[in-house]
Amino acid sequence: MAKKVVATLKKGTGKNFTKVIKMVKSEKTGSYSFKSEIVHNDGIKDFFNNK
């Protein structure tokens, strides 16, 4: 399934998007989790600046 998603992102307007992964620390337990999204290239800095 992942191959299909990657293949569709390489065609046409899919090149304008990037999959970003951010590590987020939990306030209660102190453990880390990962938050991932597919974001437009213009919004990458906003994704990493927001908590």
C-alpha distance matrix in Angstrom:
0.0 3.8 5.4 5.3 6.7 9.0 10.1 11.2 12.9 14.9 16.5 19.5 19.9 16.6 18.8 20.7 18.2 17.4 15.4 18.3 18.7 22.2 23.9 26.0 29.0 30.0 33.6 34.4 33.0 32.6 29.2 26.4 23.0 20.3 19.6 16.8 16.4 15.6 19.2 21.3 23.1 26.4 25.4 24.4 27.9 28.2 25.0 26.6 30.1 29.4 29.5
3.8 0.0 3.8 5.4 5.2 6.3 8.6 10.1 10.8 12.7 15.0 18.1 18.2 14.6 16.2 18.2 15.5 14.3 12.1 15.0 15.6 19.2 21.0 23.5 26.6 28.0 31.6 32.7 31.3 30.6 27.2 24.1 20.9 17.9 17.2 14.2 14.0 13.1 16.7 18.8 20.2 23.6 22.7 21.3 24.8 25.4 22.3 23.6 27.2 26.8 27.0
5.4 3.8 0.0 3.8 5.5 5.2 6.1 8.7 10.0 10.9 13.1 16.5 17.4 14.1 15.4 18.0 16.0 15.1 13.8 17.0 18.0 21.7 23.8 26.5 29.7 31.3 35.0 36.2 34.8 33.8 30.4 27.2 24.2 21.0 20.4 17.1 16.7 15.1 18.3 19.7 20.8 24.4 24.1 22.7 26.3 27.2 24.4 25.7 29.3 29.3 29.9
5.3 5.4 3.8 0.0 3.8 5.5 5.1 6.3 8.8 10.2 11.4 14.6 15.6 12.6 14.7 17.2 15.3 15.3 14.4 17.9 19.4 23.1 25.4 27.8 31.1 32.5 36.0 37.3 36.2 35.4 32.2 29.0 25.6 22.5 21.3 17.8 16.7 14.7 17.8 19.0 20.5 24.0 23.7 22.9 26.7 27.2 24.6 26.4 29.9 29.5 30.3
6.7 5.2 5.5 3.8 0.0 3.8 5.4 5.3 6.3 8.9 10.5 13.2 13.3 9.9 12.2 14.1 11.9 11.8 10.9 14.4 16.2 19.8 22.4 24.7 28.2 29.6 33.0 34.5 33.6 32.8 29.7 26.4 23.0 19.7 18.1 14.5 13.0 10.9 14.0 15.3 17.1 20.4 20.0 19.3 23.0 23.5 20.8 22.8 26.2 25.8 26.7
9.0 6.3 5.2 5.5 3.8 0.0 3.8 5.5 5.2 6.5 9.2 12.3 12.7 9.2 10.3 12.9 10.9 10.4 10.0 13.6 15.6 19.4 22.1 24.8 28.3 30.2 33.6 35.3 34.3 33.0 30.0 26.5 23.4 19.9 18.6 14.9 13.7 11.3 14.0 14.9 15.8 19.5 19.5 18.3 22.0 23.1 20.6 22.1 25.7 25.9 27.0
10.1 8.6 6.1 5.1 5.4 3.8 0.0 3.8 5.5 5.4 7.0 10.6 12.1 9.2 10.6 13.8 12.7 13.1 13.4 17.1 19.3 23.0 25.8 28.5 32.0 33.9 37.3 39.0 38.0 36.8 33.7 30.3 27.2 23.7 22.3 18.6 17.0 14.3 16.6 16.9 17.8 21.3 21.9 21.1 24.8 25.9 23.7 25.4 28.8 29.1 30.4
11.2 10.1 8.7 6.3 5.3 5.5 3.8 0.0 3.8 5.4 5.6 8.3 9.4 6.8 9.4 11.9 11.1 12.4 13.0 16.8 19.4 23.0 26.1 28.4 32.0 33.7 36.9 38.7 38.0 37.0 34.1 30.6 27.4 23.8 21.9 18.1 15.9 12.8 14.8 14.8 16.3 19.6 20.1 19.9 23.7 24.4 22.5 24.6 27.8 27.8 29.3
12.9 10.8 10.0 8.8 6.3 5.2 5.5 3.8 0.0 3.8 5.5 7.7 7.5 4.0 6.1 8.5 7.5 8.7 10.0 13.7 16.6 20.2 23.4 25.9 29.6 31.5 34.6 36.6 36.1 34.8 32.1 28.5 25.4 21.7 19.7 15.9 13.5 10.1 11.7 11.5 12.6 16.0 16.7 16.3 20.1 21.0 19.3 21.3 24.5 24.7 26.5
14.9 12.7 10.9 10.2 8.9 6.5 5.4 5.4 3.8 0.0 3.8 6.8 8.0 5.6 5.7 9.3 9.4 10.5 12.2 15.8 18.8 22.3 25.5 28.3 31.9 34.1 37.3 39.4 38.8 37.2 34.5 30.8 27.9 24.2 22.4 18.7 16.6 13.2 14.4 13.6 13.8 17.3 18.6 18.0 21.6 23.0 21.6 23.3 26.4 27.2 29.1
16.5 15.0 13.1 11.4 10.5 9.2 7.0 5.6 5.5 3.8 0.0 3.8 6.4 5.7 6.9 10.0 11.0 13.0 15.1 18.7 21.8 25.3 28.6 31.1 34.9 36.9 39.9 42.1 41.6 40.2 37.5 33.9 30.9 27.2 25.1 21.3 18.8 15.2 16.0 14.7 15.4 18.4 20.0 20.1 23.7 24.8 23.6 25.7 28.7 29.2 31.3
19.5 18.1 16.5 14.6 13.2 12.3 10.6 8.3 7.7 6.8 3.8 0.0 3.8 5.5 6.7 8.7 10.7 13.6 16.2 19.6 23.0 26.2 29.8 32.0 35.8 37.8 40.6 42.9 42.8 41.4 38.9 35.3 32.3 28.6 26.1 22.4 19.5 15.8 15.8 13.7 14.4 16.9 18.9 19.6 23.1 24.0 23.3 25.7 28.2 28.8 31.2
19.9 18.2 17.4 15.6 13.3 12.7 12.1 9.4 7.5 8.0 6.4 3.8 0.0 3.8 5.3 5.7 7.9 11.3 14.2 17.2 20.8 23.8 27.4 29.4 33.2 35.1 37.8 40.2 40.3 38.9 36.7 33.0 30.1 26.4 23.7 20.1 16.9 13.2 12.6 10.2 11.2 13.5 15.4 16.4 19.8 20.5 20.0 22.6 24.9 25.4 28.0
16.6 14.6 14.1 12.6 9.9 9.2 9.2 6.8 4.0 5.6 5.7 5.5 3.8 0.0 3.8 5.3 5.6 8.5 10.9 14.2 17.7 20.8 24.4 26.6 30.4 32.3 35.2 37.5 37.3 35.9 33.5 29.9 26.8 23.1 20.6 17.0 14.0 10.3 10.5 9.1 10.3 13.3 14.5 14.9 18.5 19.3 18.2 20.6 23.3 23.7 25.9
18.8 16.2 15.4 14.7 12.2 10.3 10.6 9.4 6.1 5.7 6.9 6.7 5.3 3.8 0.0 3.8 5.4 7.6 10.8 13.7 17.3 20.4 24.0 26.4 30.2 32.5 35.3 37.8 37.6 35.8 33.5 29.8 27.1 23.3 21.1 17.5 15.0 11.3 10.9 9.1 8.7 12.0 13.8 13.7 17.1 18.6 17.8 19.7 22.4 23.4 25.8
20.7 18.2 18.0 17.2 14.1 12.9 13.8 11.9 8.5 9.3 10.0 8.7 5.7 5.3 3.8 0.0 3.8 6.9 10.5 12.8 16.6 19.2 22.9 25.0 28.8 31.0 33.5 36.2 36.3 34.6 32.6 28.9 26.3 22.6 20.0 16.7 13.7 10.2 8.6 5.9 5.7 8.5 10.5 11.1 14.4 15.5 15.2 17.4 19.8 20.7 23.4
18.2 15.5 16.0 15.3 11.9 10.9 12.7 11.1 7.5 9.4 11.0 10.7 7.9 5.6 5.4 3.8 0.0 3.8 6.9 9.5 13.2 15.9 19.6 21.7 25.5 27.6 30.3 32.8 32.8 31.2 29.1 25.4 22.7 19.0 16.3 12.9 10.0 6.4 5.5 4.3 5.4 8.7 9.3 9.3 13.0 13.9 12.7 15.0 17.7 18.3 20.6
17.4 14.3 15.1 15.3 11.8 10.4 13.1 12.4 8.7 10.5 13.0 13.6 11.3 8.5 7.6 6.9 3.8 0.0 3.8 6.1 9.8 12.8 16.4 18.8 22.6 24.9 27.8 30.3 30.1 28.2 26.0 22.3 19.7 16.0 13.8 10.4 8.3 5.5 5.5 6.2 6.2 9.7 9.5 8.0 11.7 13.0 11.3 12.8 16.0 16.9 18.8
15.4 12.1 13.8 14.4 10.9 10.0 13.4 13.0 10.0 12.2 15.1 16.2 14.2 10.9 10.8 10.5 6.9 3.8 0.0 3.8 6.8 10.2 13.6 16.1 19.8 22.0 25.1 27.4 26.9 25.3 22.8 19.1 16.3 12.6 10.6 7.0 5.7 4.2 6.2 8.7 9.4 12.5 11.2 9.2 12.7 13.6 10.9 12.2 15.7 16.1 17.3
18.3 15.0 17.0 17.9 14.4 13.6 17.1 16.8 13.7 15.8 18.7 19.6 17.2 14.2 13.7 12.8 9.5 6.1 3.8 0.0 3.8 6.7 10.3 12.8 16.5 19.0 21.9 24.5 24.0 22.1 19.9 16.2 13.8 10.1 8.3 5.6 5.6 6.2 7.0 9.9 10.0 12.3 10.4 7.6 10.3 11.3 8.3 8.8 12.5 13.1 14.1
18.7 15.6 18.0 19.4 16.2 15.6 19.3 19.4 16.6 18.8 21.8 23.0 20.8 17.7 17.3 16.6 13.2 9.8 6.8 3.8 0.0 3.8 6.8 9.7 13.2 15.8 18.9 21.3 20.6 18.6 16.3 12.5 10.2 6.6 5.7 4.3 6.7 8.9 10.2 13.4 13.6 15.7 13.2 10.3 12.2 12.9 9.4 9.0 12.7 12.9 12.9
22.2 19.2 21.7 23.1 19.8 19.4 23.0 23.0 20.2 22.3 25.3 26.2 23.8 20.8 20.4 19.2 15.9 12.8 10.2 6.7 3.8 0.0 3.8 6.3 9.9 12.7 15.6 18.3 17.8 15.6 13.7 10.0 8.4 5.6 5.2 6.3 8.9 11.6 12.2 15.3 15.4 16.6 13.8 10.9 11.5 11.9 8.6 7.1 10.3 10.5 9.9
23.9 21.0 23.8 25.4 22.4 22.1 25.8 26.1 23.4 25.5 28.6 29.8 27.4 24.4 24.0 22.9 19.6 16.4 13.6 10.3 6.8 3.8 0.0 3.8 6.8 9.9 13.0 15.4 14.5 12.1 10.1 6.4 5.8 4.6 6.4 8.8 12.0 15.1 15.9 19.1 19.1 20.3 17.3 14.5 14.7 14.9 11.7 9.7 12.2 12.2 10.5
26.0 23.5 26.5 27.8 24.7 24.8 28.5 28.4 25.9 28.3 31.1 32.0 29.4 26.6 26.4 25.0 21.7 18.8 16.1 12.8 9.7 6.3 3.8 0.0 3.8 6.5 9.4 12.1 11.7 9.6 8.4 5.5 5.3 5.9 7.0 10.4 13.3 16.7 17.2 20.5 20.9 21.6 18.2 15.9 15.6 15.0 12.1 10.3 11.9 10.9 8.2
29.0 26.6 29.7 31.1 28.2 28.3 32.0 32.0 29.6 31.9 34.9 35.8 33.2 30.4 30.2 28.8 25.5 22.6 19.8 16.5 13.2 9.9 6.8 3.8 0.0 3.8 6.4 9.0 8.5 5.9 5.7 4.4 6.4 8.7 10.4 14.0 17.0 20.4 21.0 24.3 24.6 25.1 21.7 19.4 18.8 18.1 15.5 13.5 14.3 13.3 10.0
30.0 28.0 31.3 32.5 29.6 30.2 33.9 33.7 31.5 34.1 36.9 37.8 35.1 32.3 32.5 31.0 27.6 24.9 22.0 19.0 15.8 12.7 9.9 6.5 3.8 0.0 3.8 5.6 5.7 5.0 5.5 6.1 7.5 10.5 11.8 15.6 18.4 22.1 22.8 26.2 27.0 27.3 23.7 21.9 21.4 20.1 17.5 16.1 16.6 14.8 11.1
33.6 31.6 35.0 36.0 33.0 33.6 37.3 36.9 34.6 37.3 39.9 40.6 37.8 35.2 35.3 33.5 30.3 27.8 25.1 21.9 18.9 15.6 13.0 9.4 6.4 3.8 0.0 3.8 6.0 5.6 8.1 9.5 11.3 14.1 15.1 18.8 21.4 25.0 25.3 28.5 29.2 29.1 25.5 23.9 22.8 21.4 19.2 17.7 17.4 15.6 11.8
34.4 32.7 36.2 37.3 34.5 35.3 39.0 38.7 36.6 39.4 42.1 42.9 40.2 37.5 37.8 36.2 32.8 30.3 27.4 24.5 21.3 18.3 15.4 12.1 9.0 5.6 3.8 0.0 3.8 5.9 8.3 10.7 12.4 15.7 17.0 20.8 23.5 27.2 27.9 31.2 32.2 32.3 28.6 27.1 26.3 24.8 22.4 21.1 21.1 19.0 15.2
33.0 31.3 34.8 36.2 33.6 34.3 38.0 38.0 36.1 38.8 41.6 42.8 40.3 37.3 37.6 36.3 32.8 30.1 26.9 24.0 20.6 17.8 14.5 11.7 8.5 5.7 6.0 3.8 0.0 3.8 5.4 8.7 10.9 14.6 16.6 20.3 23.4 27.1 28.2 31.7 32.5 33.0 29.4 27.5 27.0 25.9 23.2 21.7 22.2 20.5 16.7
32.6 30.6 33.8 35.4 32.8 33.0 36.8 37.0 34.8 37.2 40.2 41.4 38.9 35.9 35.8 34.6 31.2 28.2 25.3 22.1 18.6 15.6 12.1 9.6 5.9 5.0 5.6 5.9 3.8 0.0 3.8 6.7 9.8 13.2 15.5 19.1 22.3 25.9 26.8 30.1 30.5 31.0 27.6 25.4 24.6 23.9 21.4 19.4 19.9 18.7 15.2
29.2 27.2 30.4 32.2 29.7 30.0 33.7 34.1 32.1 34.5 37.5 38.9 36.7 33.5 33.5 32.6 29.1 26.0 22.8 19.9 16.3 13.7 10.1 8.4 5.7 5.5 8.1 8.3 5.4 3.8 0.0 3.8 6.8 10.4 13.2 16.7 20.1 23.7 25.0 28.5 29.0 29.9 26.6 24.2 23.9 23.4 20.5 18.7 19.9 18.8 15.5
26.4 24.1 27.2 29.0 26.4 26.5 30.3 30.6 28.5 30.8 33.9 35.3 33.0 29.9 29.8 28.9 25.4 22.3 19.1 16.2 12.5 10.0 6.4 5.5 4.4 6.1 9.5 10.7 8.7 6.7 3.8 0.0 3.8 6.9 9.9 13.2 16.7 20.2 21.5 24.9 25.3 26.4 23.2 20.7 20.7 20.4 17.3 15.5 17.2 16.4 13.4
23.0 20.9 24.2 25.6 23.0 23.4 27.2 27.4 25.4 27.9 30.9 32.3 30.1 26.8 27.1 26.3 22.7 19.7 16.3 13.8 10.2 8.4 5.8 5.3 6.4 7.5 11.3 12.4 10.9 9.8 6.8 3.8 0.0 3.8 6.7 10.0 13.5 17.1 18.7 22.3 23.1 24.4 21.2 18.9 19.5 19.0 15.5 14.5 16.6 15.4 12.8
20.3 17.9 21.0 22.5 19.7 19.9 23.7 23.8 21.7 24.2 27.2 28.6 26.4 23.1 23.3 22.6 19.0 16.0 12.6 10.1 6.6 5.6 4.6 5.9 8.7 10.5 14.1 15.7 14.6 13.2 10.4 6.9 3.8 0.0 3.8 6.4 10.1 13.5 15.3 18.9 19.7 21.3 18.2 15.8 16.9 16.7 13.0 12.2 15.0 14.1 12.3
19.6 17.2 20.4 21.3 18.1 18.6 22.3 21.9 19.7 22.4 25.1 26.1 23.7 20.6 21.1 20.0 16.3 13.8 10.6 8.3 5.7 5.2 6.4 7.0 10.4 11.8 15.1 17.0 16.6 15.5 13.2 9.9 6.7 3.8 0.0 3.8 6.9 10.5 12.1 15.8 17.0 18.4 15.2 13.2 14.6 13.9 10.1 10.4 13.1 11.8 10.5
16.8 14.2 17.1 17.8 14.5 14.9 18.6 18.1 15.9 18.7 21.3 22.4 20.1 17.0 17.5 16.7 12.9 10.4 7.0 5.6 4.3 6.3 8.8 10.4 14.0 15.6 18.8 20.8 20.3 19.1 16.7 13.2 10.0 6.4 3.8 0.0 3.8 7.1 9.3 13.0 14.3 16.2 13.5 11.6 13.9 13.5 9.8 10.7 14.0 13.1 12.9
16.4 14.0 16.7 16.7 13.0 13.7 17.0 15.9 13.5 16.6 18.8 19.5 16.9 14.0 15.0 13.7 10.0 8.3 5.7 5.6 6.7 8.9 12.0 13.3 17.0 18.4 21.4 23.5 23.4 22.3 20.1 16.7 13.5 10.1 6.9 3.8 0.0 3.8 6.0 9.8 11.8 13.7 11.0 10.0 12.9 12.2 8.8 11.0 14.0 13.0 13.7
15.6 13.1 15.1 14.7 10.9 11.3 14.3 12.8 10.1 13.2 15.2 15.8 13.2 10.3 11.3 10.2 6.4 5.5 4.2 6.2 8.9 11.6 15.1 16.7 20.4 22.1 25.0 27.2 27.1 25.9 23.7 20.2 17.1 13.5 10.5 7.1 3.8 0.0 3.8 7.0 9.3 11.7 10.0 9.4 12.9 12.7 10.1 12.5 15.6 15.1 16.5
19.2 16.7 18.3 17.8 14.0 14.0 16.6 14.8 11.7 14.4 16.0 15.8 12.6 10.5 10.9 8.6 5.5 5.5 6.2 7.0 10.2 12.2 15.9 17.2 21.0 22.8 25.3 27.9 28.2 26.8 25.0 21.5 18.7 15.3 12.1 9.3 6.0 3.8 0.0 3.8 6.3 8.1 6.3 6.4 10.0 9.7 8.0 10.9 13.4 13.3 15.5
21.3 18.8 19.7 19.0 15.3 14.9 16.9 14.8 11.5 13.6 14.7 13.7 10.2 9.1 9.1 5.9 4.3 6.2 8.7 9.9 13.4 15.3 19.1 20.5 24.3 26.2 28.5 31.2 31.7 30.1 28.5 24.9 22.3 18.9 15.8 13.0 9.8 7.0 3.8 0.0 3.8 5.4 5.5 6.9 10.3 10.4 9.9 12.8 14.9 15.2 18.0
23.1 20.2 20.8 20.5 17.1 15.8 17.8 16.3 12.6 13.8 15.4 14.4 11.2 10.3 8.7 5.7 5.4 6.2 9.4 10.0 13.6 15.4 19.1 20.9 24.6 27.0 29.2 32.2 32.5 30.5 29.0 25.3 23.1 19.7 17.0 14.3 11.8 9.3 6.3 3.8 0.0 3.8 5.5 5.7 8.7 10.1 10.3 12.2 14.3 15.6 18.6
26.4 23.6 24.4 24.0 20.4 19.5 21.3 19.6 16.0 17.3 18.4 16.9 13.5 13.3 12.0 8.5 8.7 9.7 12.5 12.3 15.7 16.6 20.3 21.6 25.1 27.3 29.1 32.3 33.0 31.0 29.9 26.4 24.4 21.3 18.4 16.2 13.7 11.7 8.1 5.4 3.8 0.0 3.8 5.9 7.6 8.4 9.9 12.0 13.0 14.4 17.8
25.4 22.7 24.1 23.7 20.0 19.5 21.9 20.1 16.7 18.6 20.0 18.9 15.4 14.5 13.8 10.5 9.3 9.5 11.2 10.4 13.2 13.8 17.3 18.2 21.7 23.7 25.5 28.6 29.4 27.6 26.6 23.2 21.2 18.2 15.2 13.5 11.0 10.0 6.3 5.5 5.5 3.8 0.0 3.8 5.6 5.2 6.3 9.0 10.1 10.8 14.1
24.4 21.3 22.7 22.9 19.3 18.3 21.1 19.9 16.3 18.0 20.1 19.6 16.4 14.9 13.7 11.1 9.3 8.0 9.2 7.6 10.3 10.9 14.5 15.9 19.4 21.9 23.9 27.1 27.5 25.4 24.2 20.7 18.9 15.8 13.2 11.6 10.0 9.4 6.4 6.9 5.7 5.9 3.8 0.0 3.8 5.4 5.2 6.6 8.8 10.3 13.2
27.9 24.8 26.3 26.7 23.0 22.0 24.8 23.7 20.1 21.6 23.7 23.1 19.8 18.5 17.1 14.4 13.0 11.7 12.7 10.3 12.2 11.5 14.7 15.6 18.8 21.4 22.8 26.3 27.0 24.6 23.9 20.7 19.5 16.9 14.6 13.9 12.9 12.9 10.0 10.3 8.7 7.6 5.6 3.8 0.0 3.8 5.4 5.3 6.1 8.7 11.9
28.2 25.4 27.2 27.2 23.5 23.1 25.9 24.4 21.0 23.0 24.8 24.0 20.5 19.3 18.6 15.5 13.9 13.0 13.6 11.3 12.9 11.9 14.9 15.0 18.1 20.1 21.4 24.8 25.9 23.9 23.4 20.4 19.0 16.7 13.9 13.5 12.2 12.7 9.7 10.4 10.1 8.4 5.2 5.4 3.8 0.0 3.8 5.5 5.1 6.1 9.8
25.0 22.3 24.4 24.6 20.8 20.6 23.7 22.5 19.3 21.6 23.6 23.3 20.0 18.2 17.8 15.2 12.7 11.3 10.9 8.3 9.4 8.6 11.7 12.1 15.5 17.5 19.2 22.4 23.2 21.4 20.5 17.3 15.5 13.0 10.1 9.8 8.8 10.1 8.0 9.9 10.3 9.9 6.3 5.2 5.4 3.8 0.0 3.8 5.6 5.6 8.3
26.6 23.6 25.7 26.4 22.8 22.1 25.4 24.6 21.3 23.3 25.7 25.7 22.6 20.6 19.7 17.4 15.0 12.8 12.2 8.8 9.0 7.1 9.7 10.3 13.5 16.1 17.7 21.1 21.7 19.4 18.7 15.5 14.5 12.2 10.4 10.7 11.0 12.5 10.9 12.8 12.2 12.0 9.0 6.6 5.3 5.5 3.8 0.0 3.8 5.6 7.6
30.1 27.2 29.3 29.9 26.2 25.7 28.8 27.8 24.5 26.4 28.7 28.2 24.9 23.3 22.4 19.8 17.7 16.0 15.7 12.5 12.7 10.3 12.2 11.9 14.3 16.6 17.4 21.1 22.2 19.9 19.9 17.2 16.6 15.0 13.1 14.0 14.0 15.6 13.4 14.9 14.3 13.0 10.1 8.8 6.1 5.1 5.6 3.8 0.0 3.8 6.6
29.4 26.8 29.3 29.5 25.8 25.9 29.1 27.8 24.7 27.2 29.2 28.8 25.4 23.7 23.4 20.7 18.3 16.9 16.1 13.1 12.9 10.5 12.2 10.9 13.3 14.8 15.6 19.0 20.5 18.7 18.8 16.4 15.4 14.1 11.8 13.1 13.0 15.1 13.3 15.2 15.6 14.4 10.8 10.3 8.7 6.1 5.6 5.6 3.8 0.0 3.8
29.5 27.0 29.9 30.3 26.7 27.0 30.4 29.3 26.5 29.1 31.3 31.2 28.0 25.9 25.8 23.4 20.6 18.8 17.3 14.1 12.9 9.9 10.5 8.2 10.0 11.1 11.8 15.2 16.7 15.2 15.5 13.4 12.8 12.3 10.5 12.9 13.7 16.5 15.5 18.0 18.6 17.8 14.1 13.2 11.9 9.8 8.3 7.6 6.6 3.8 0.0
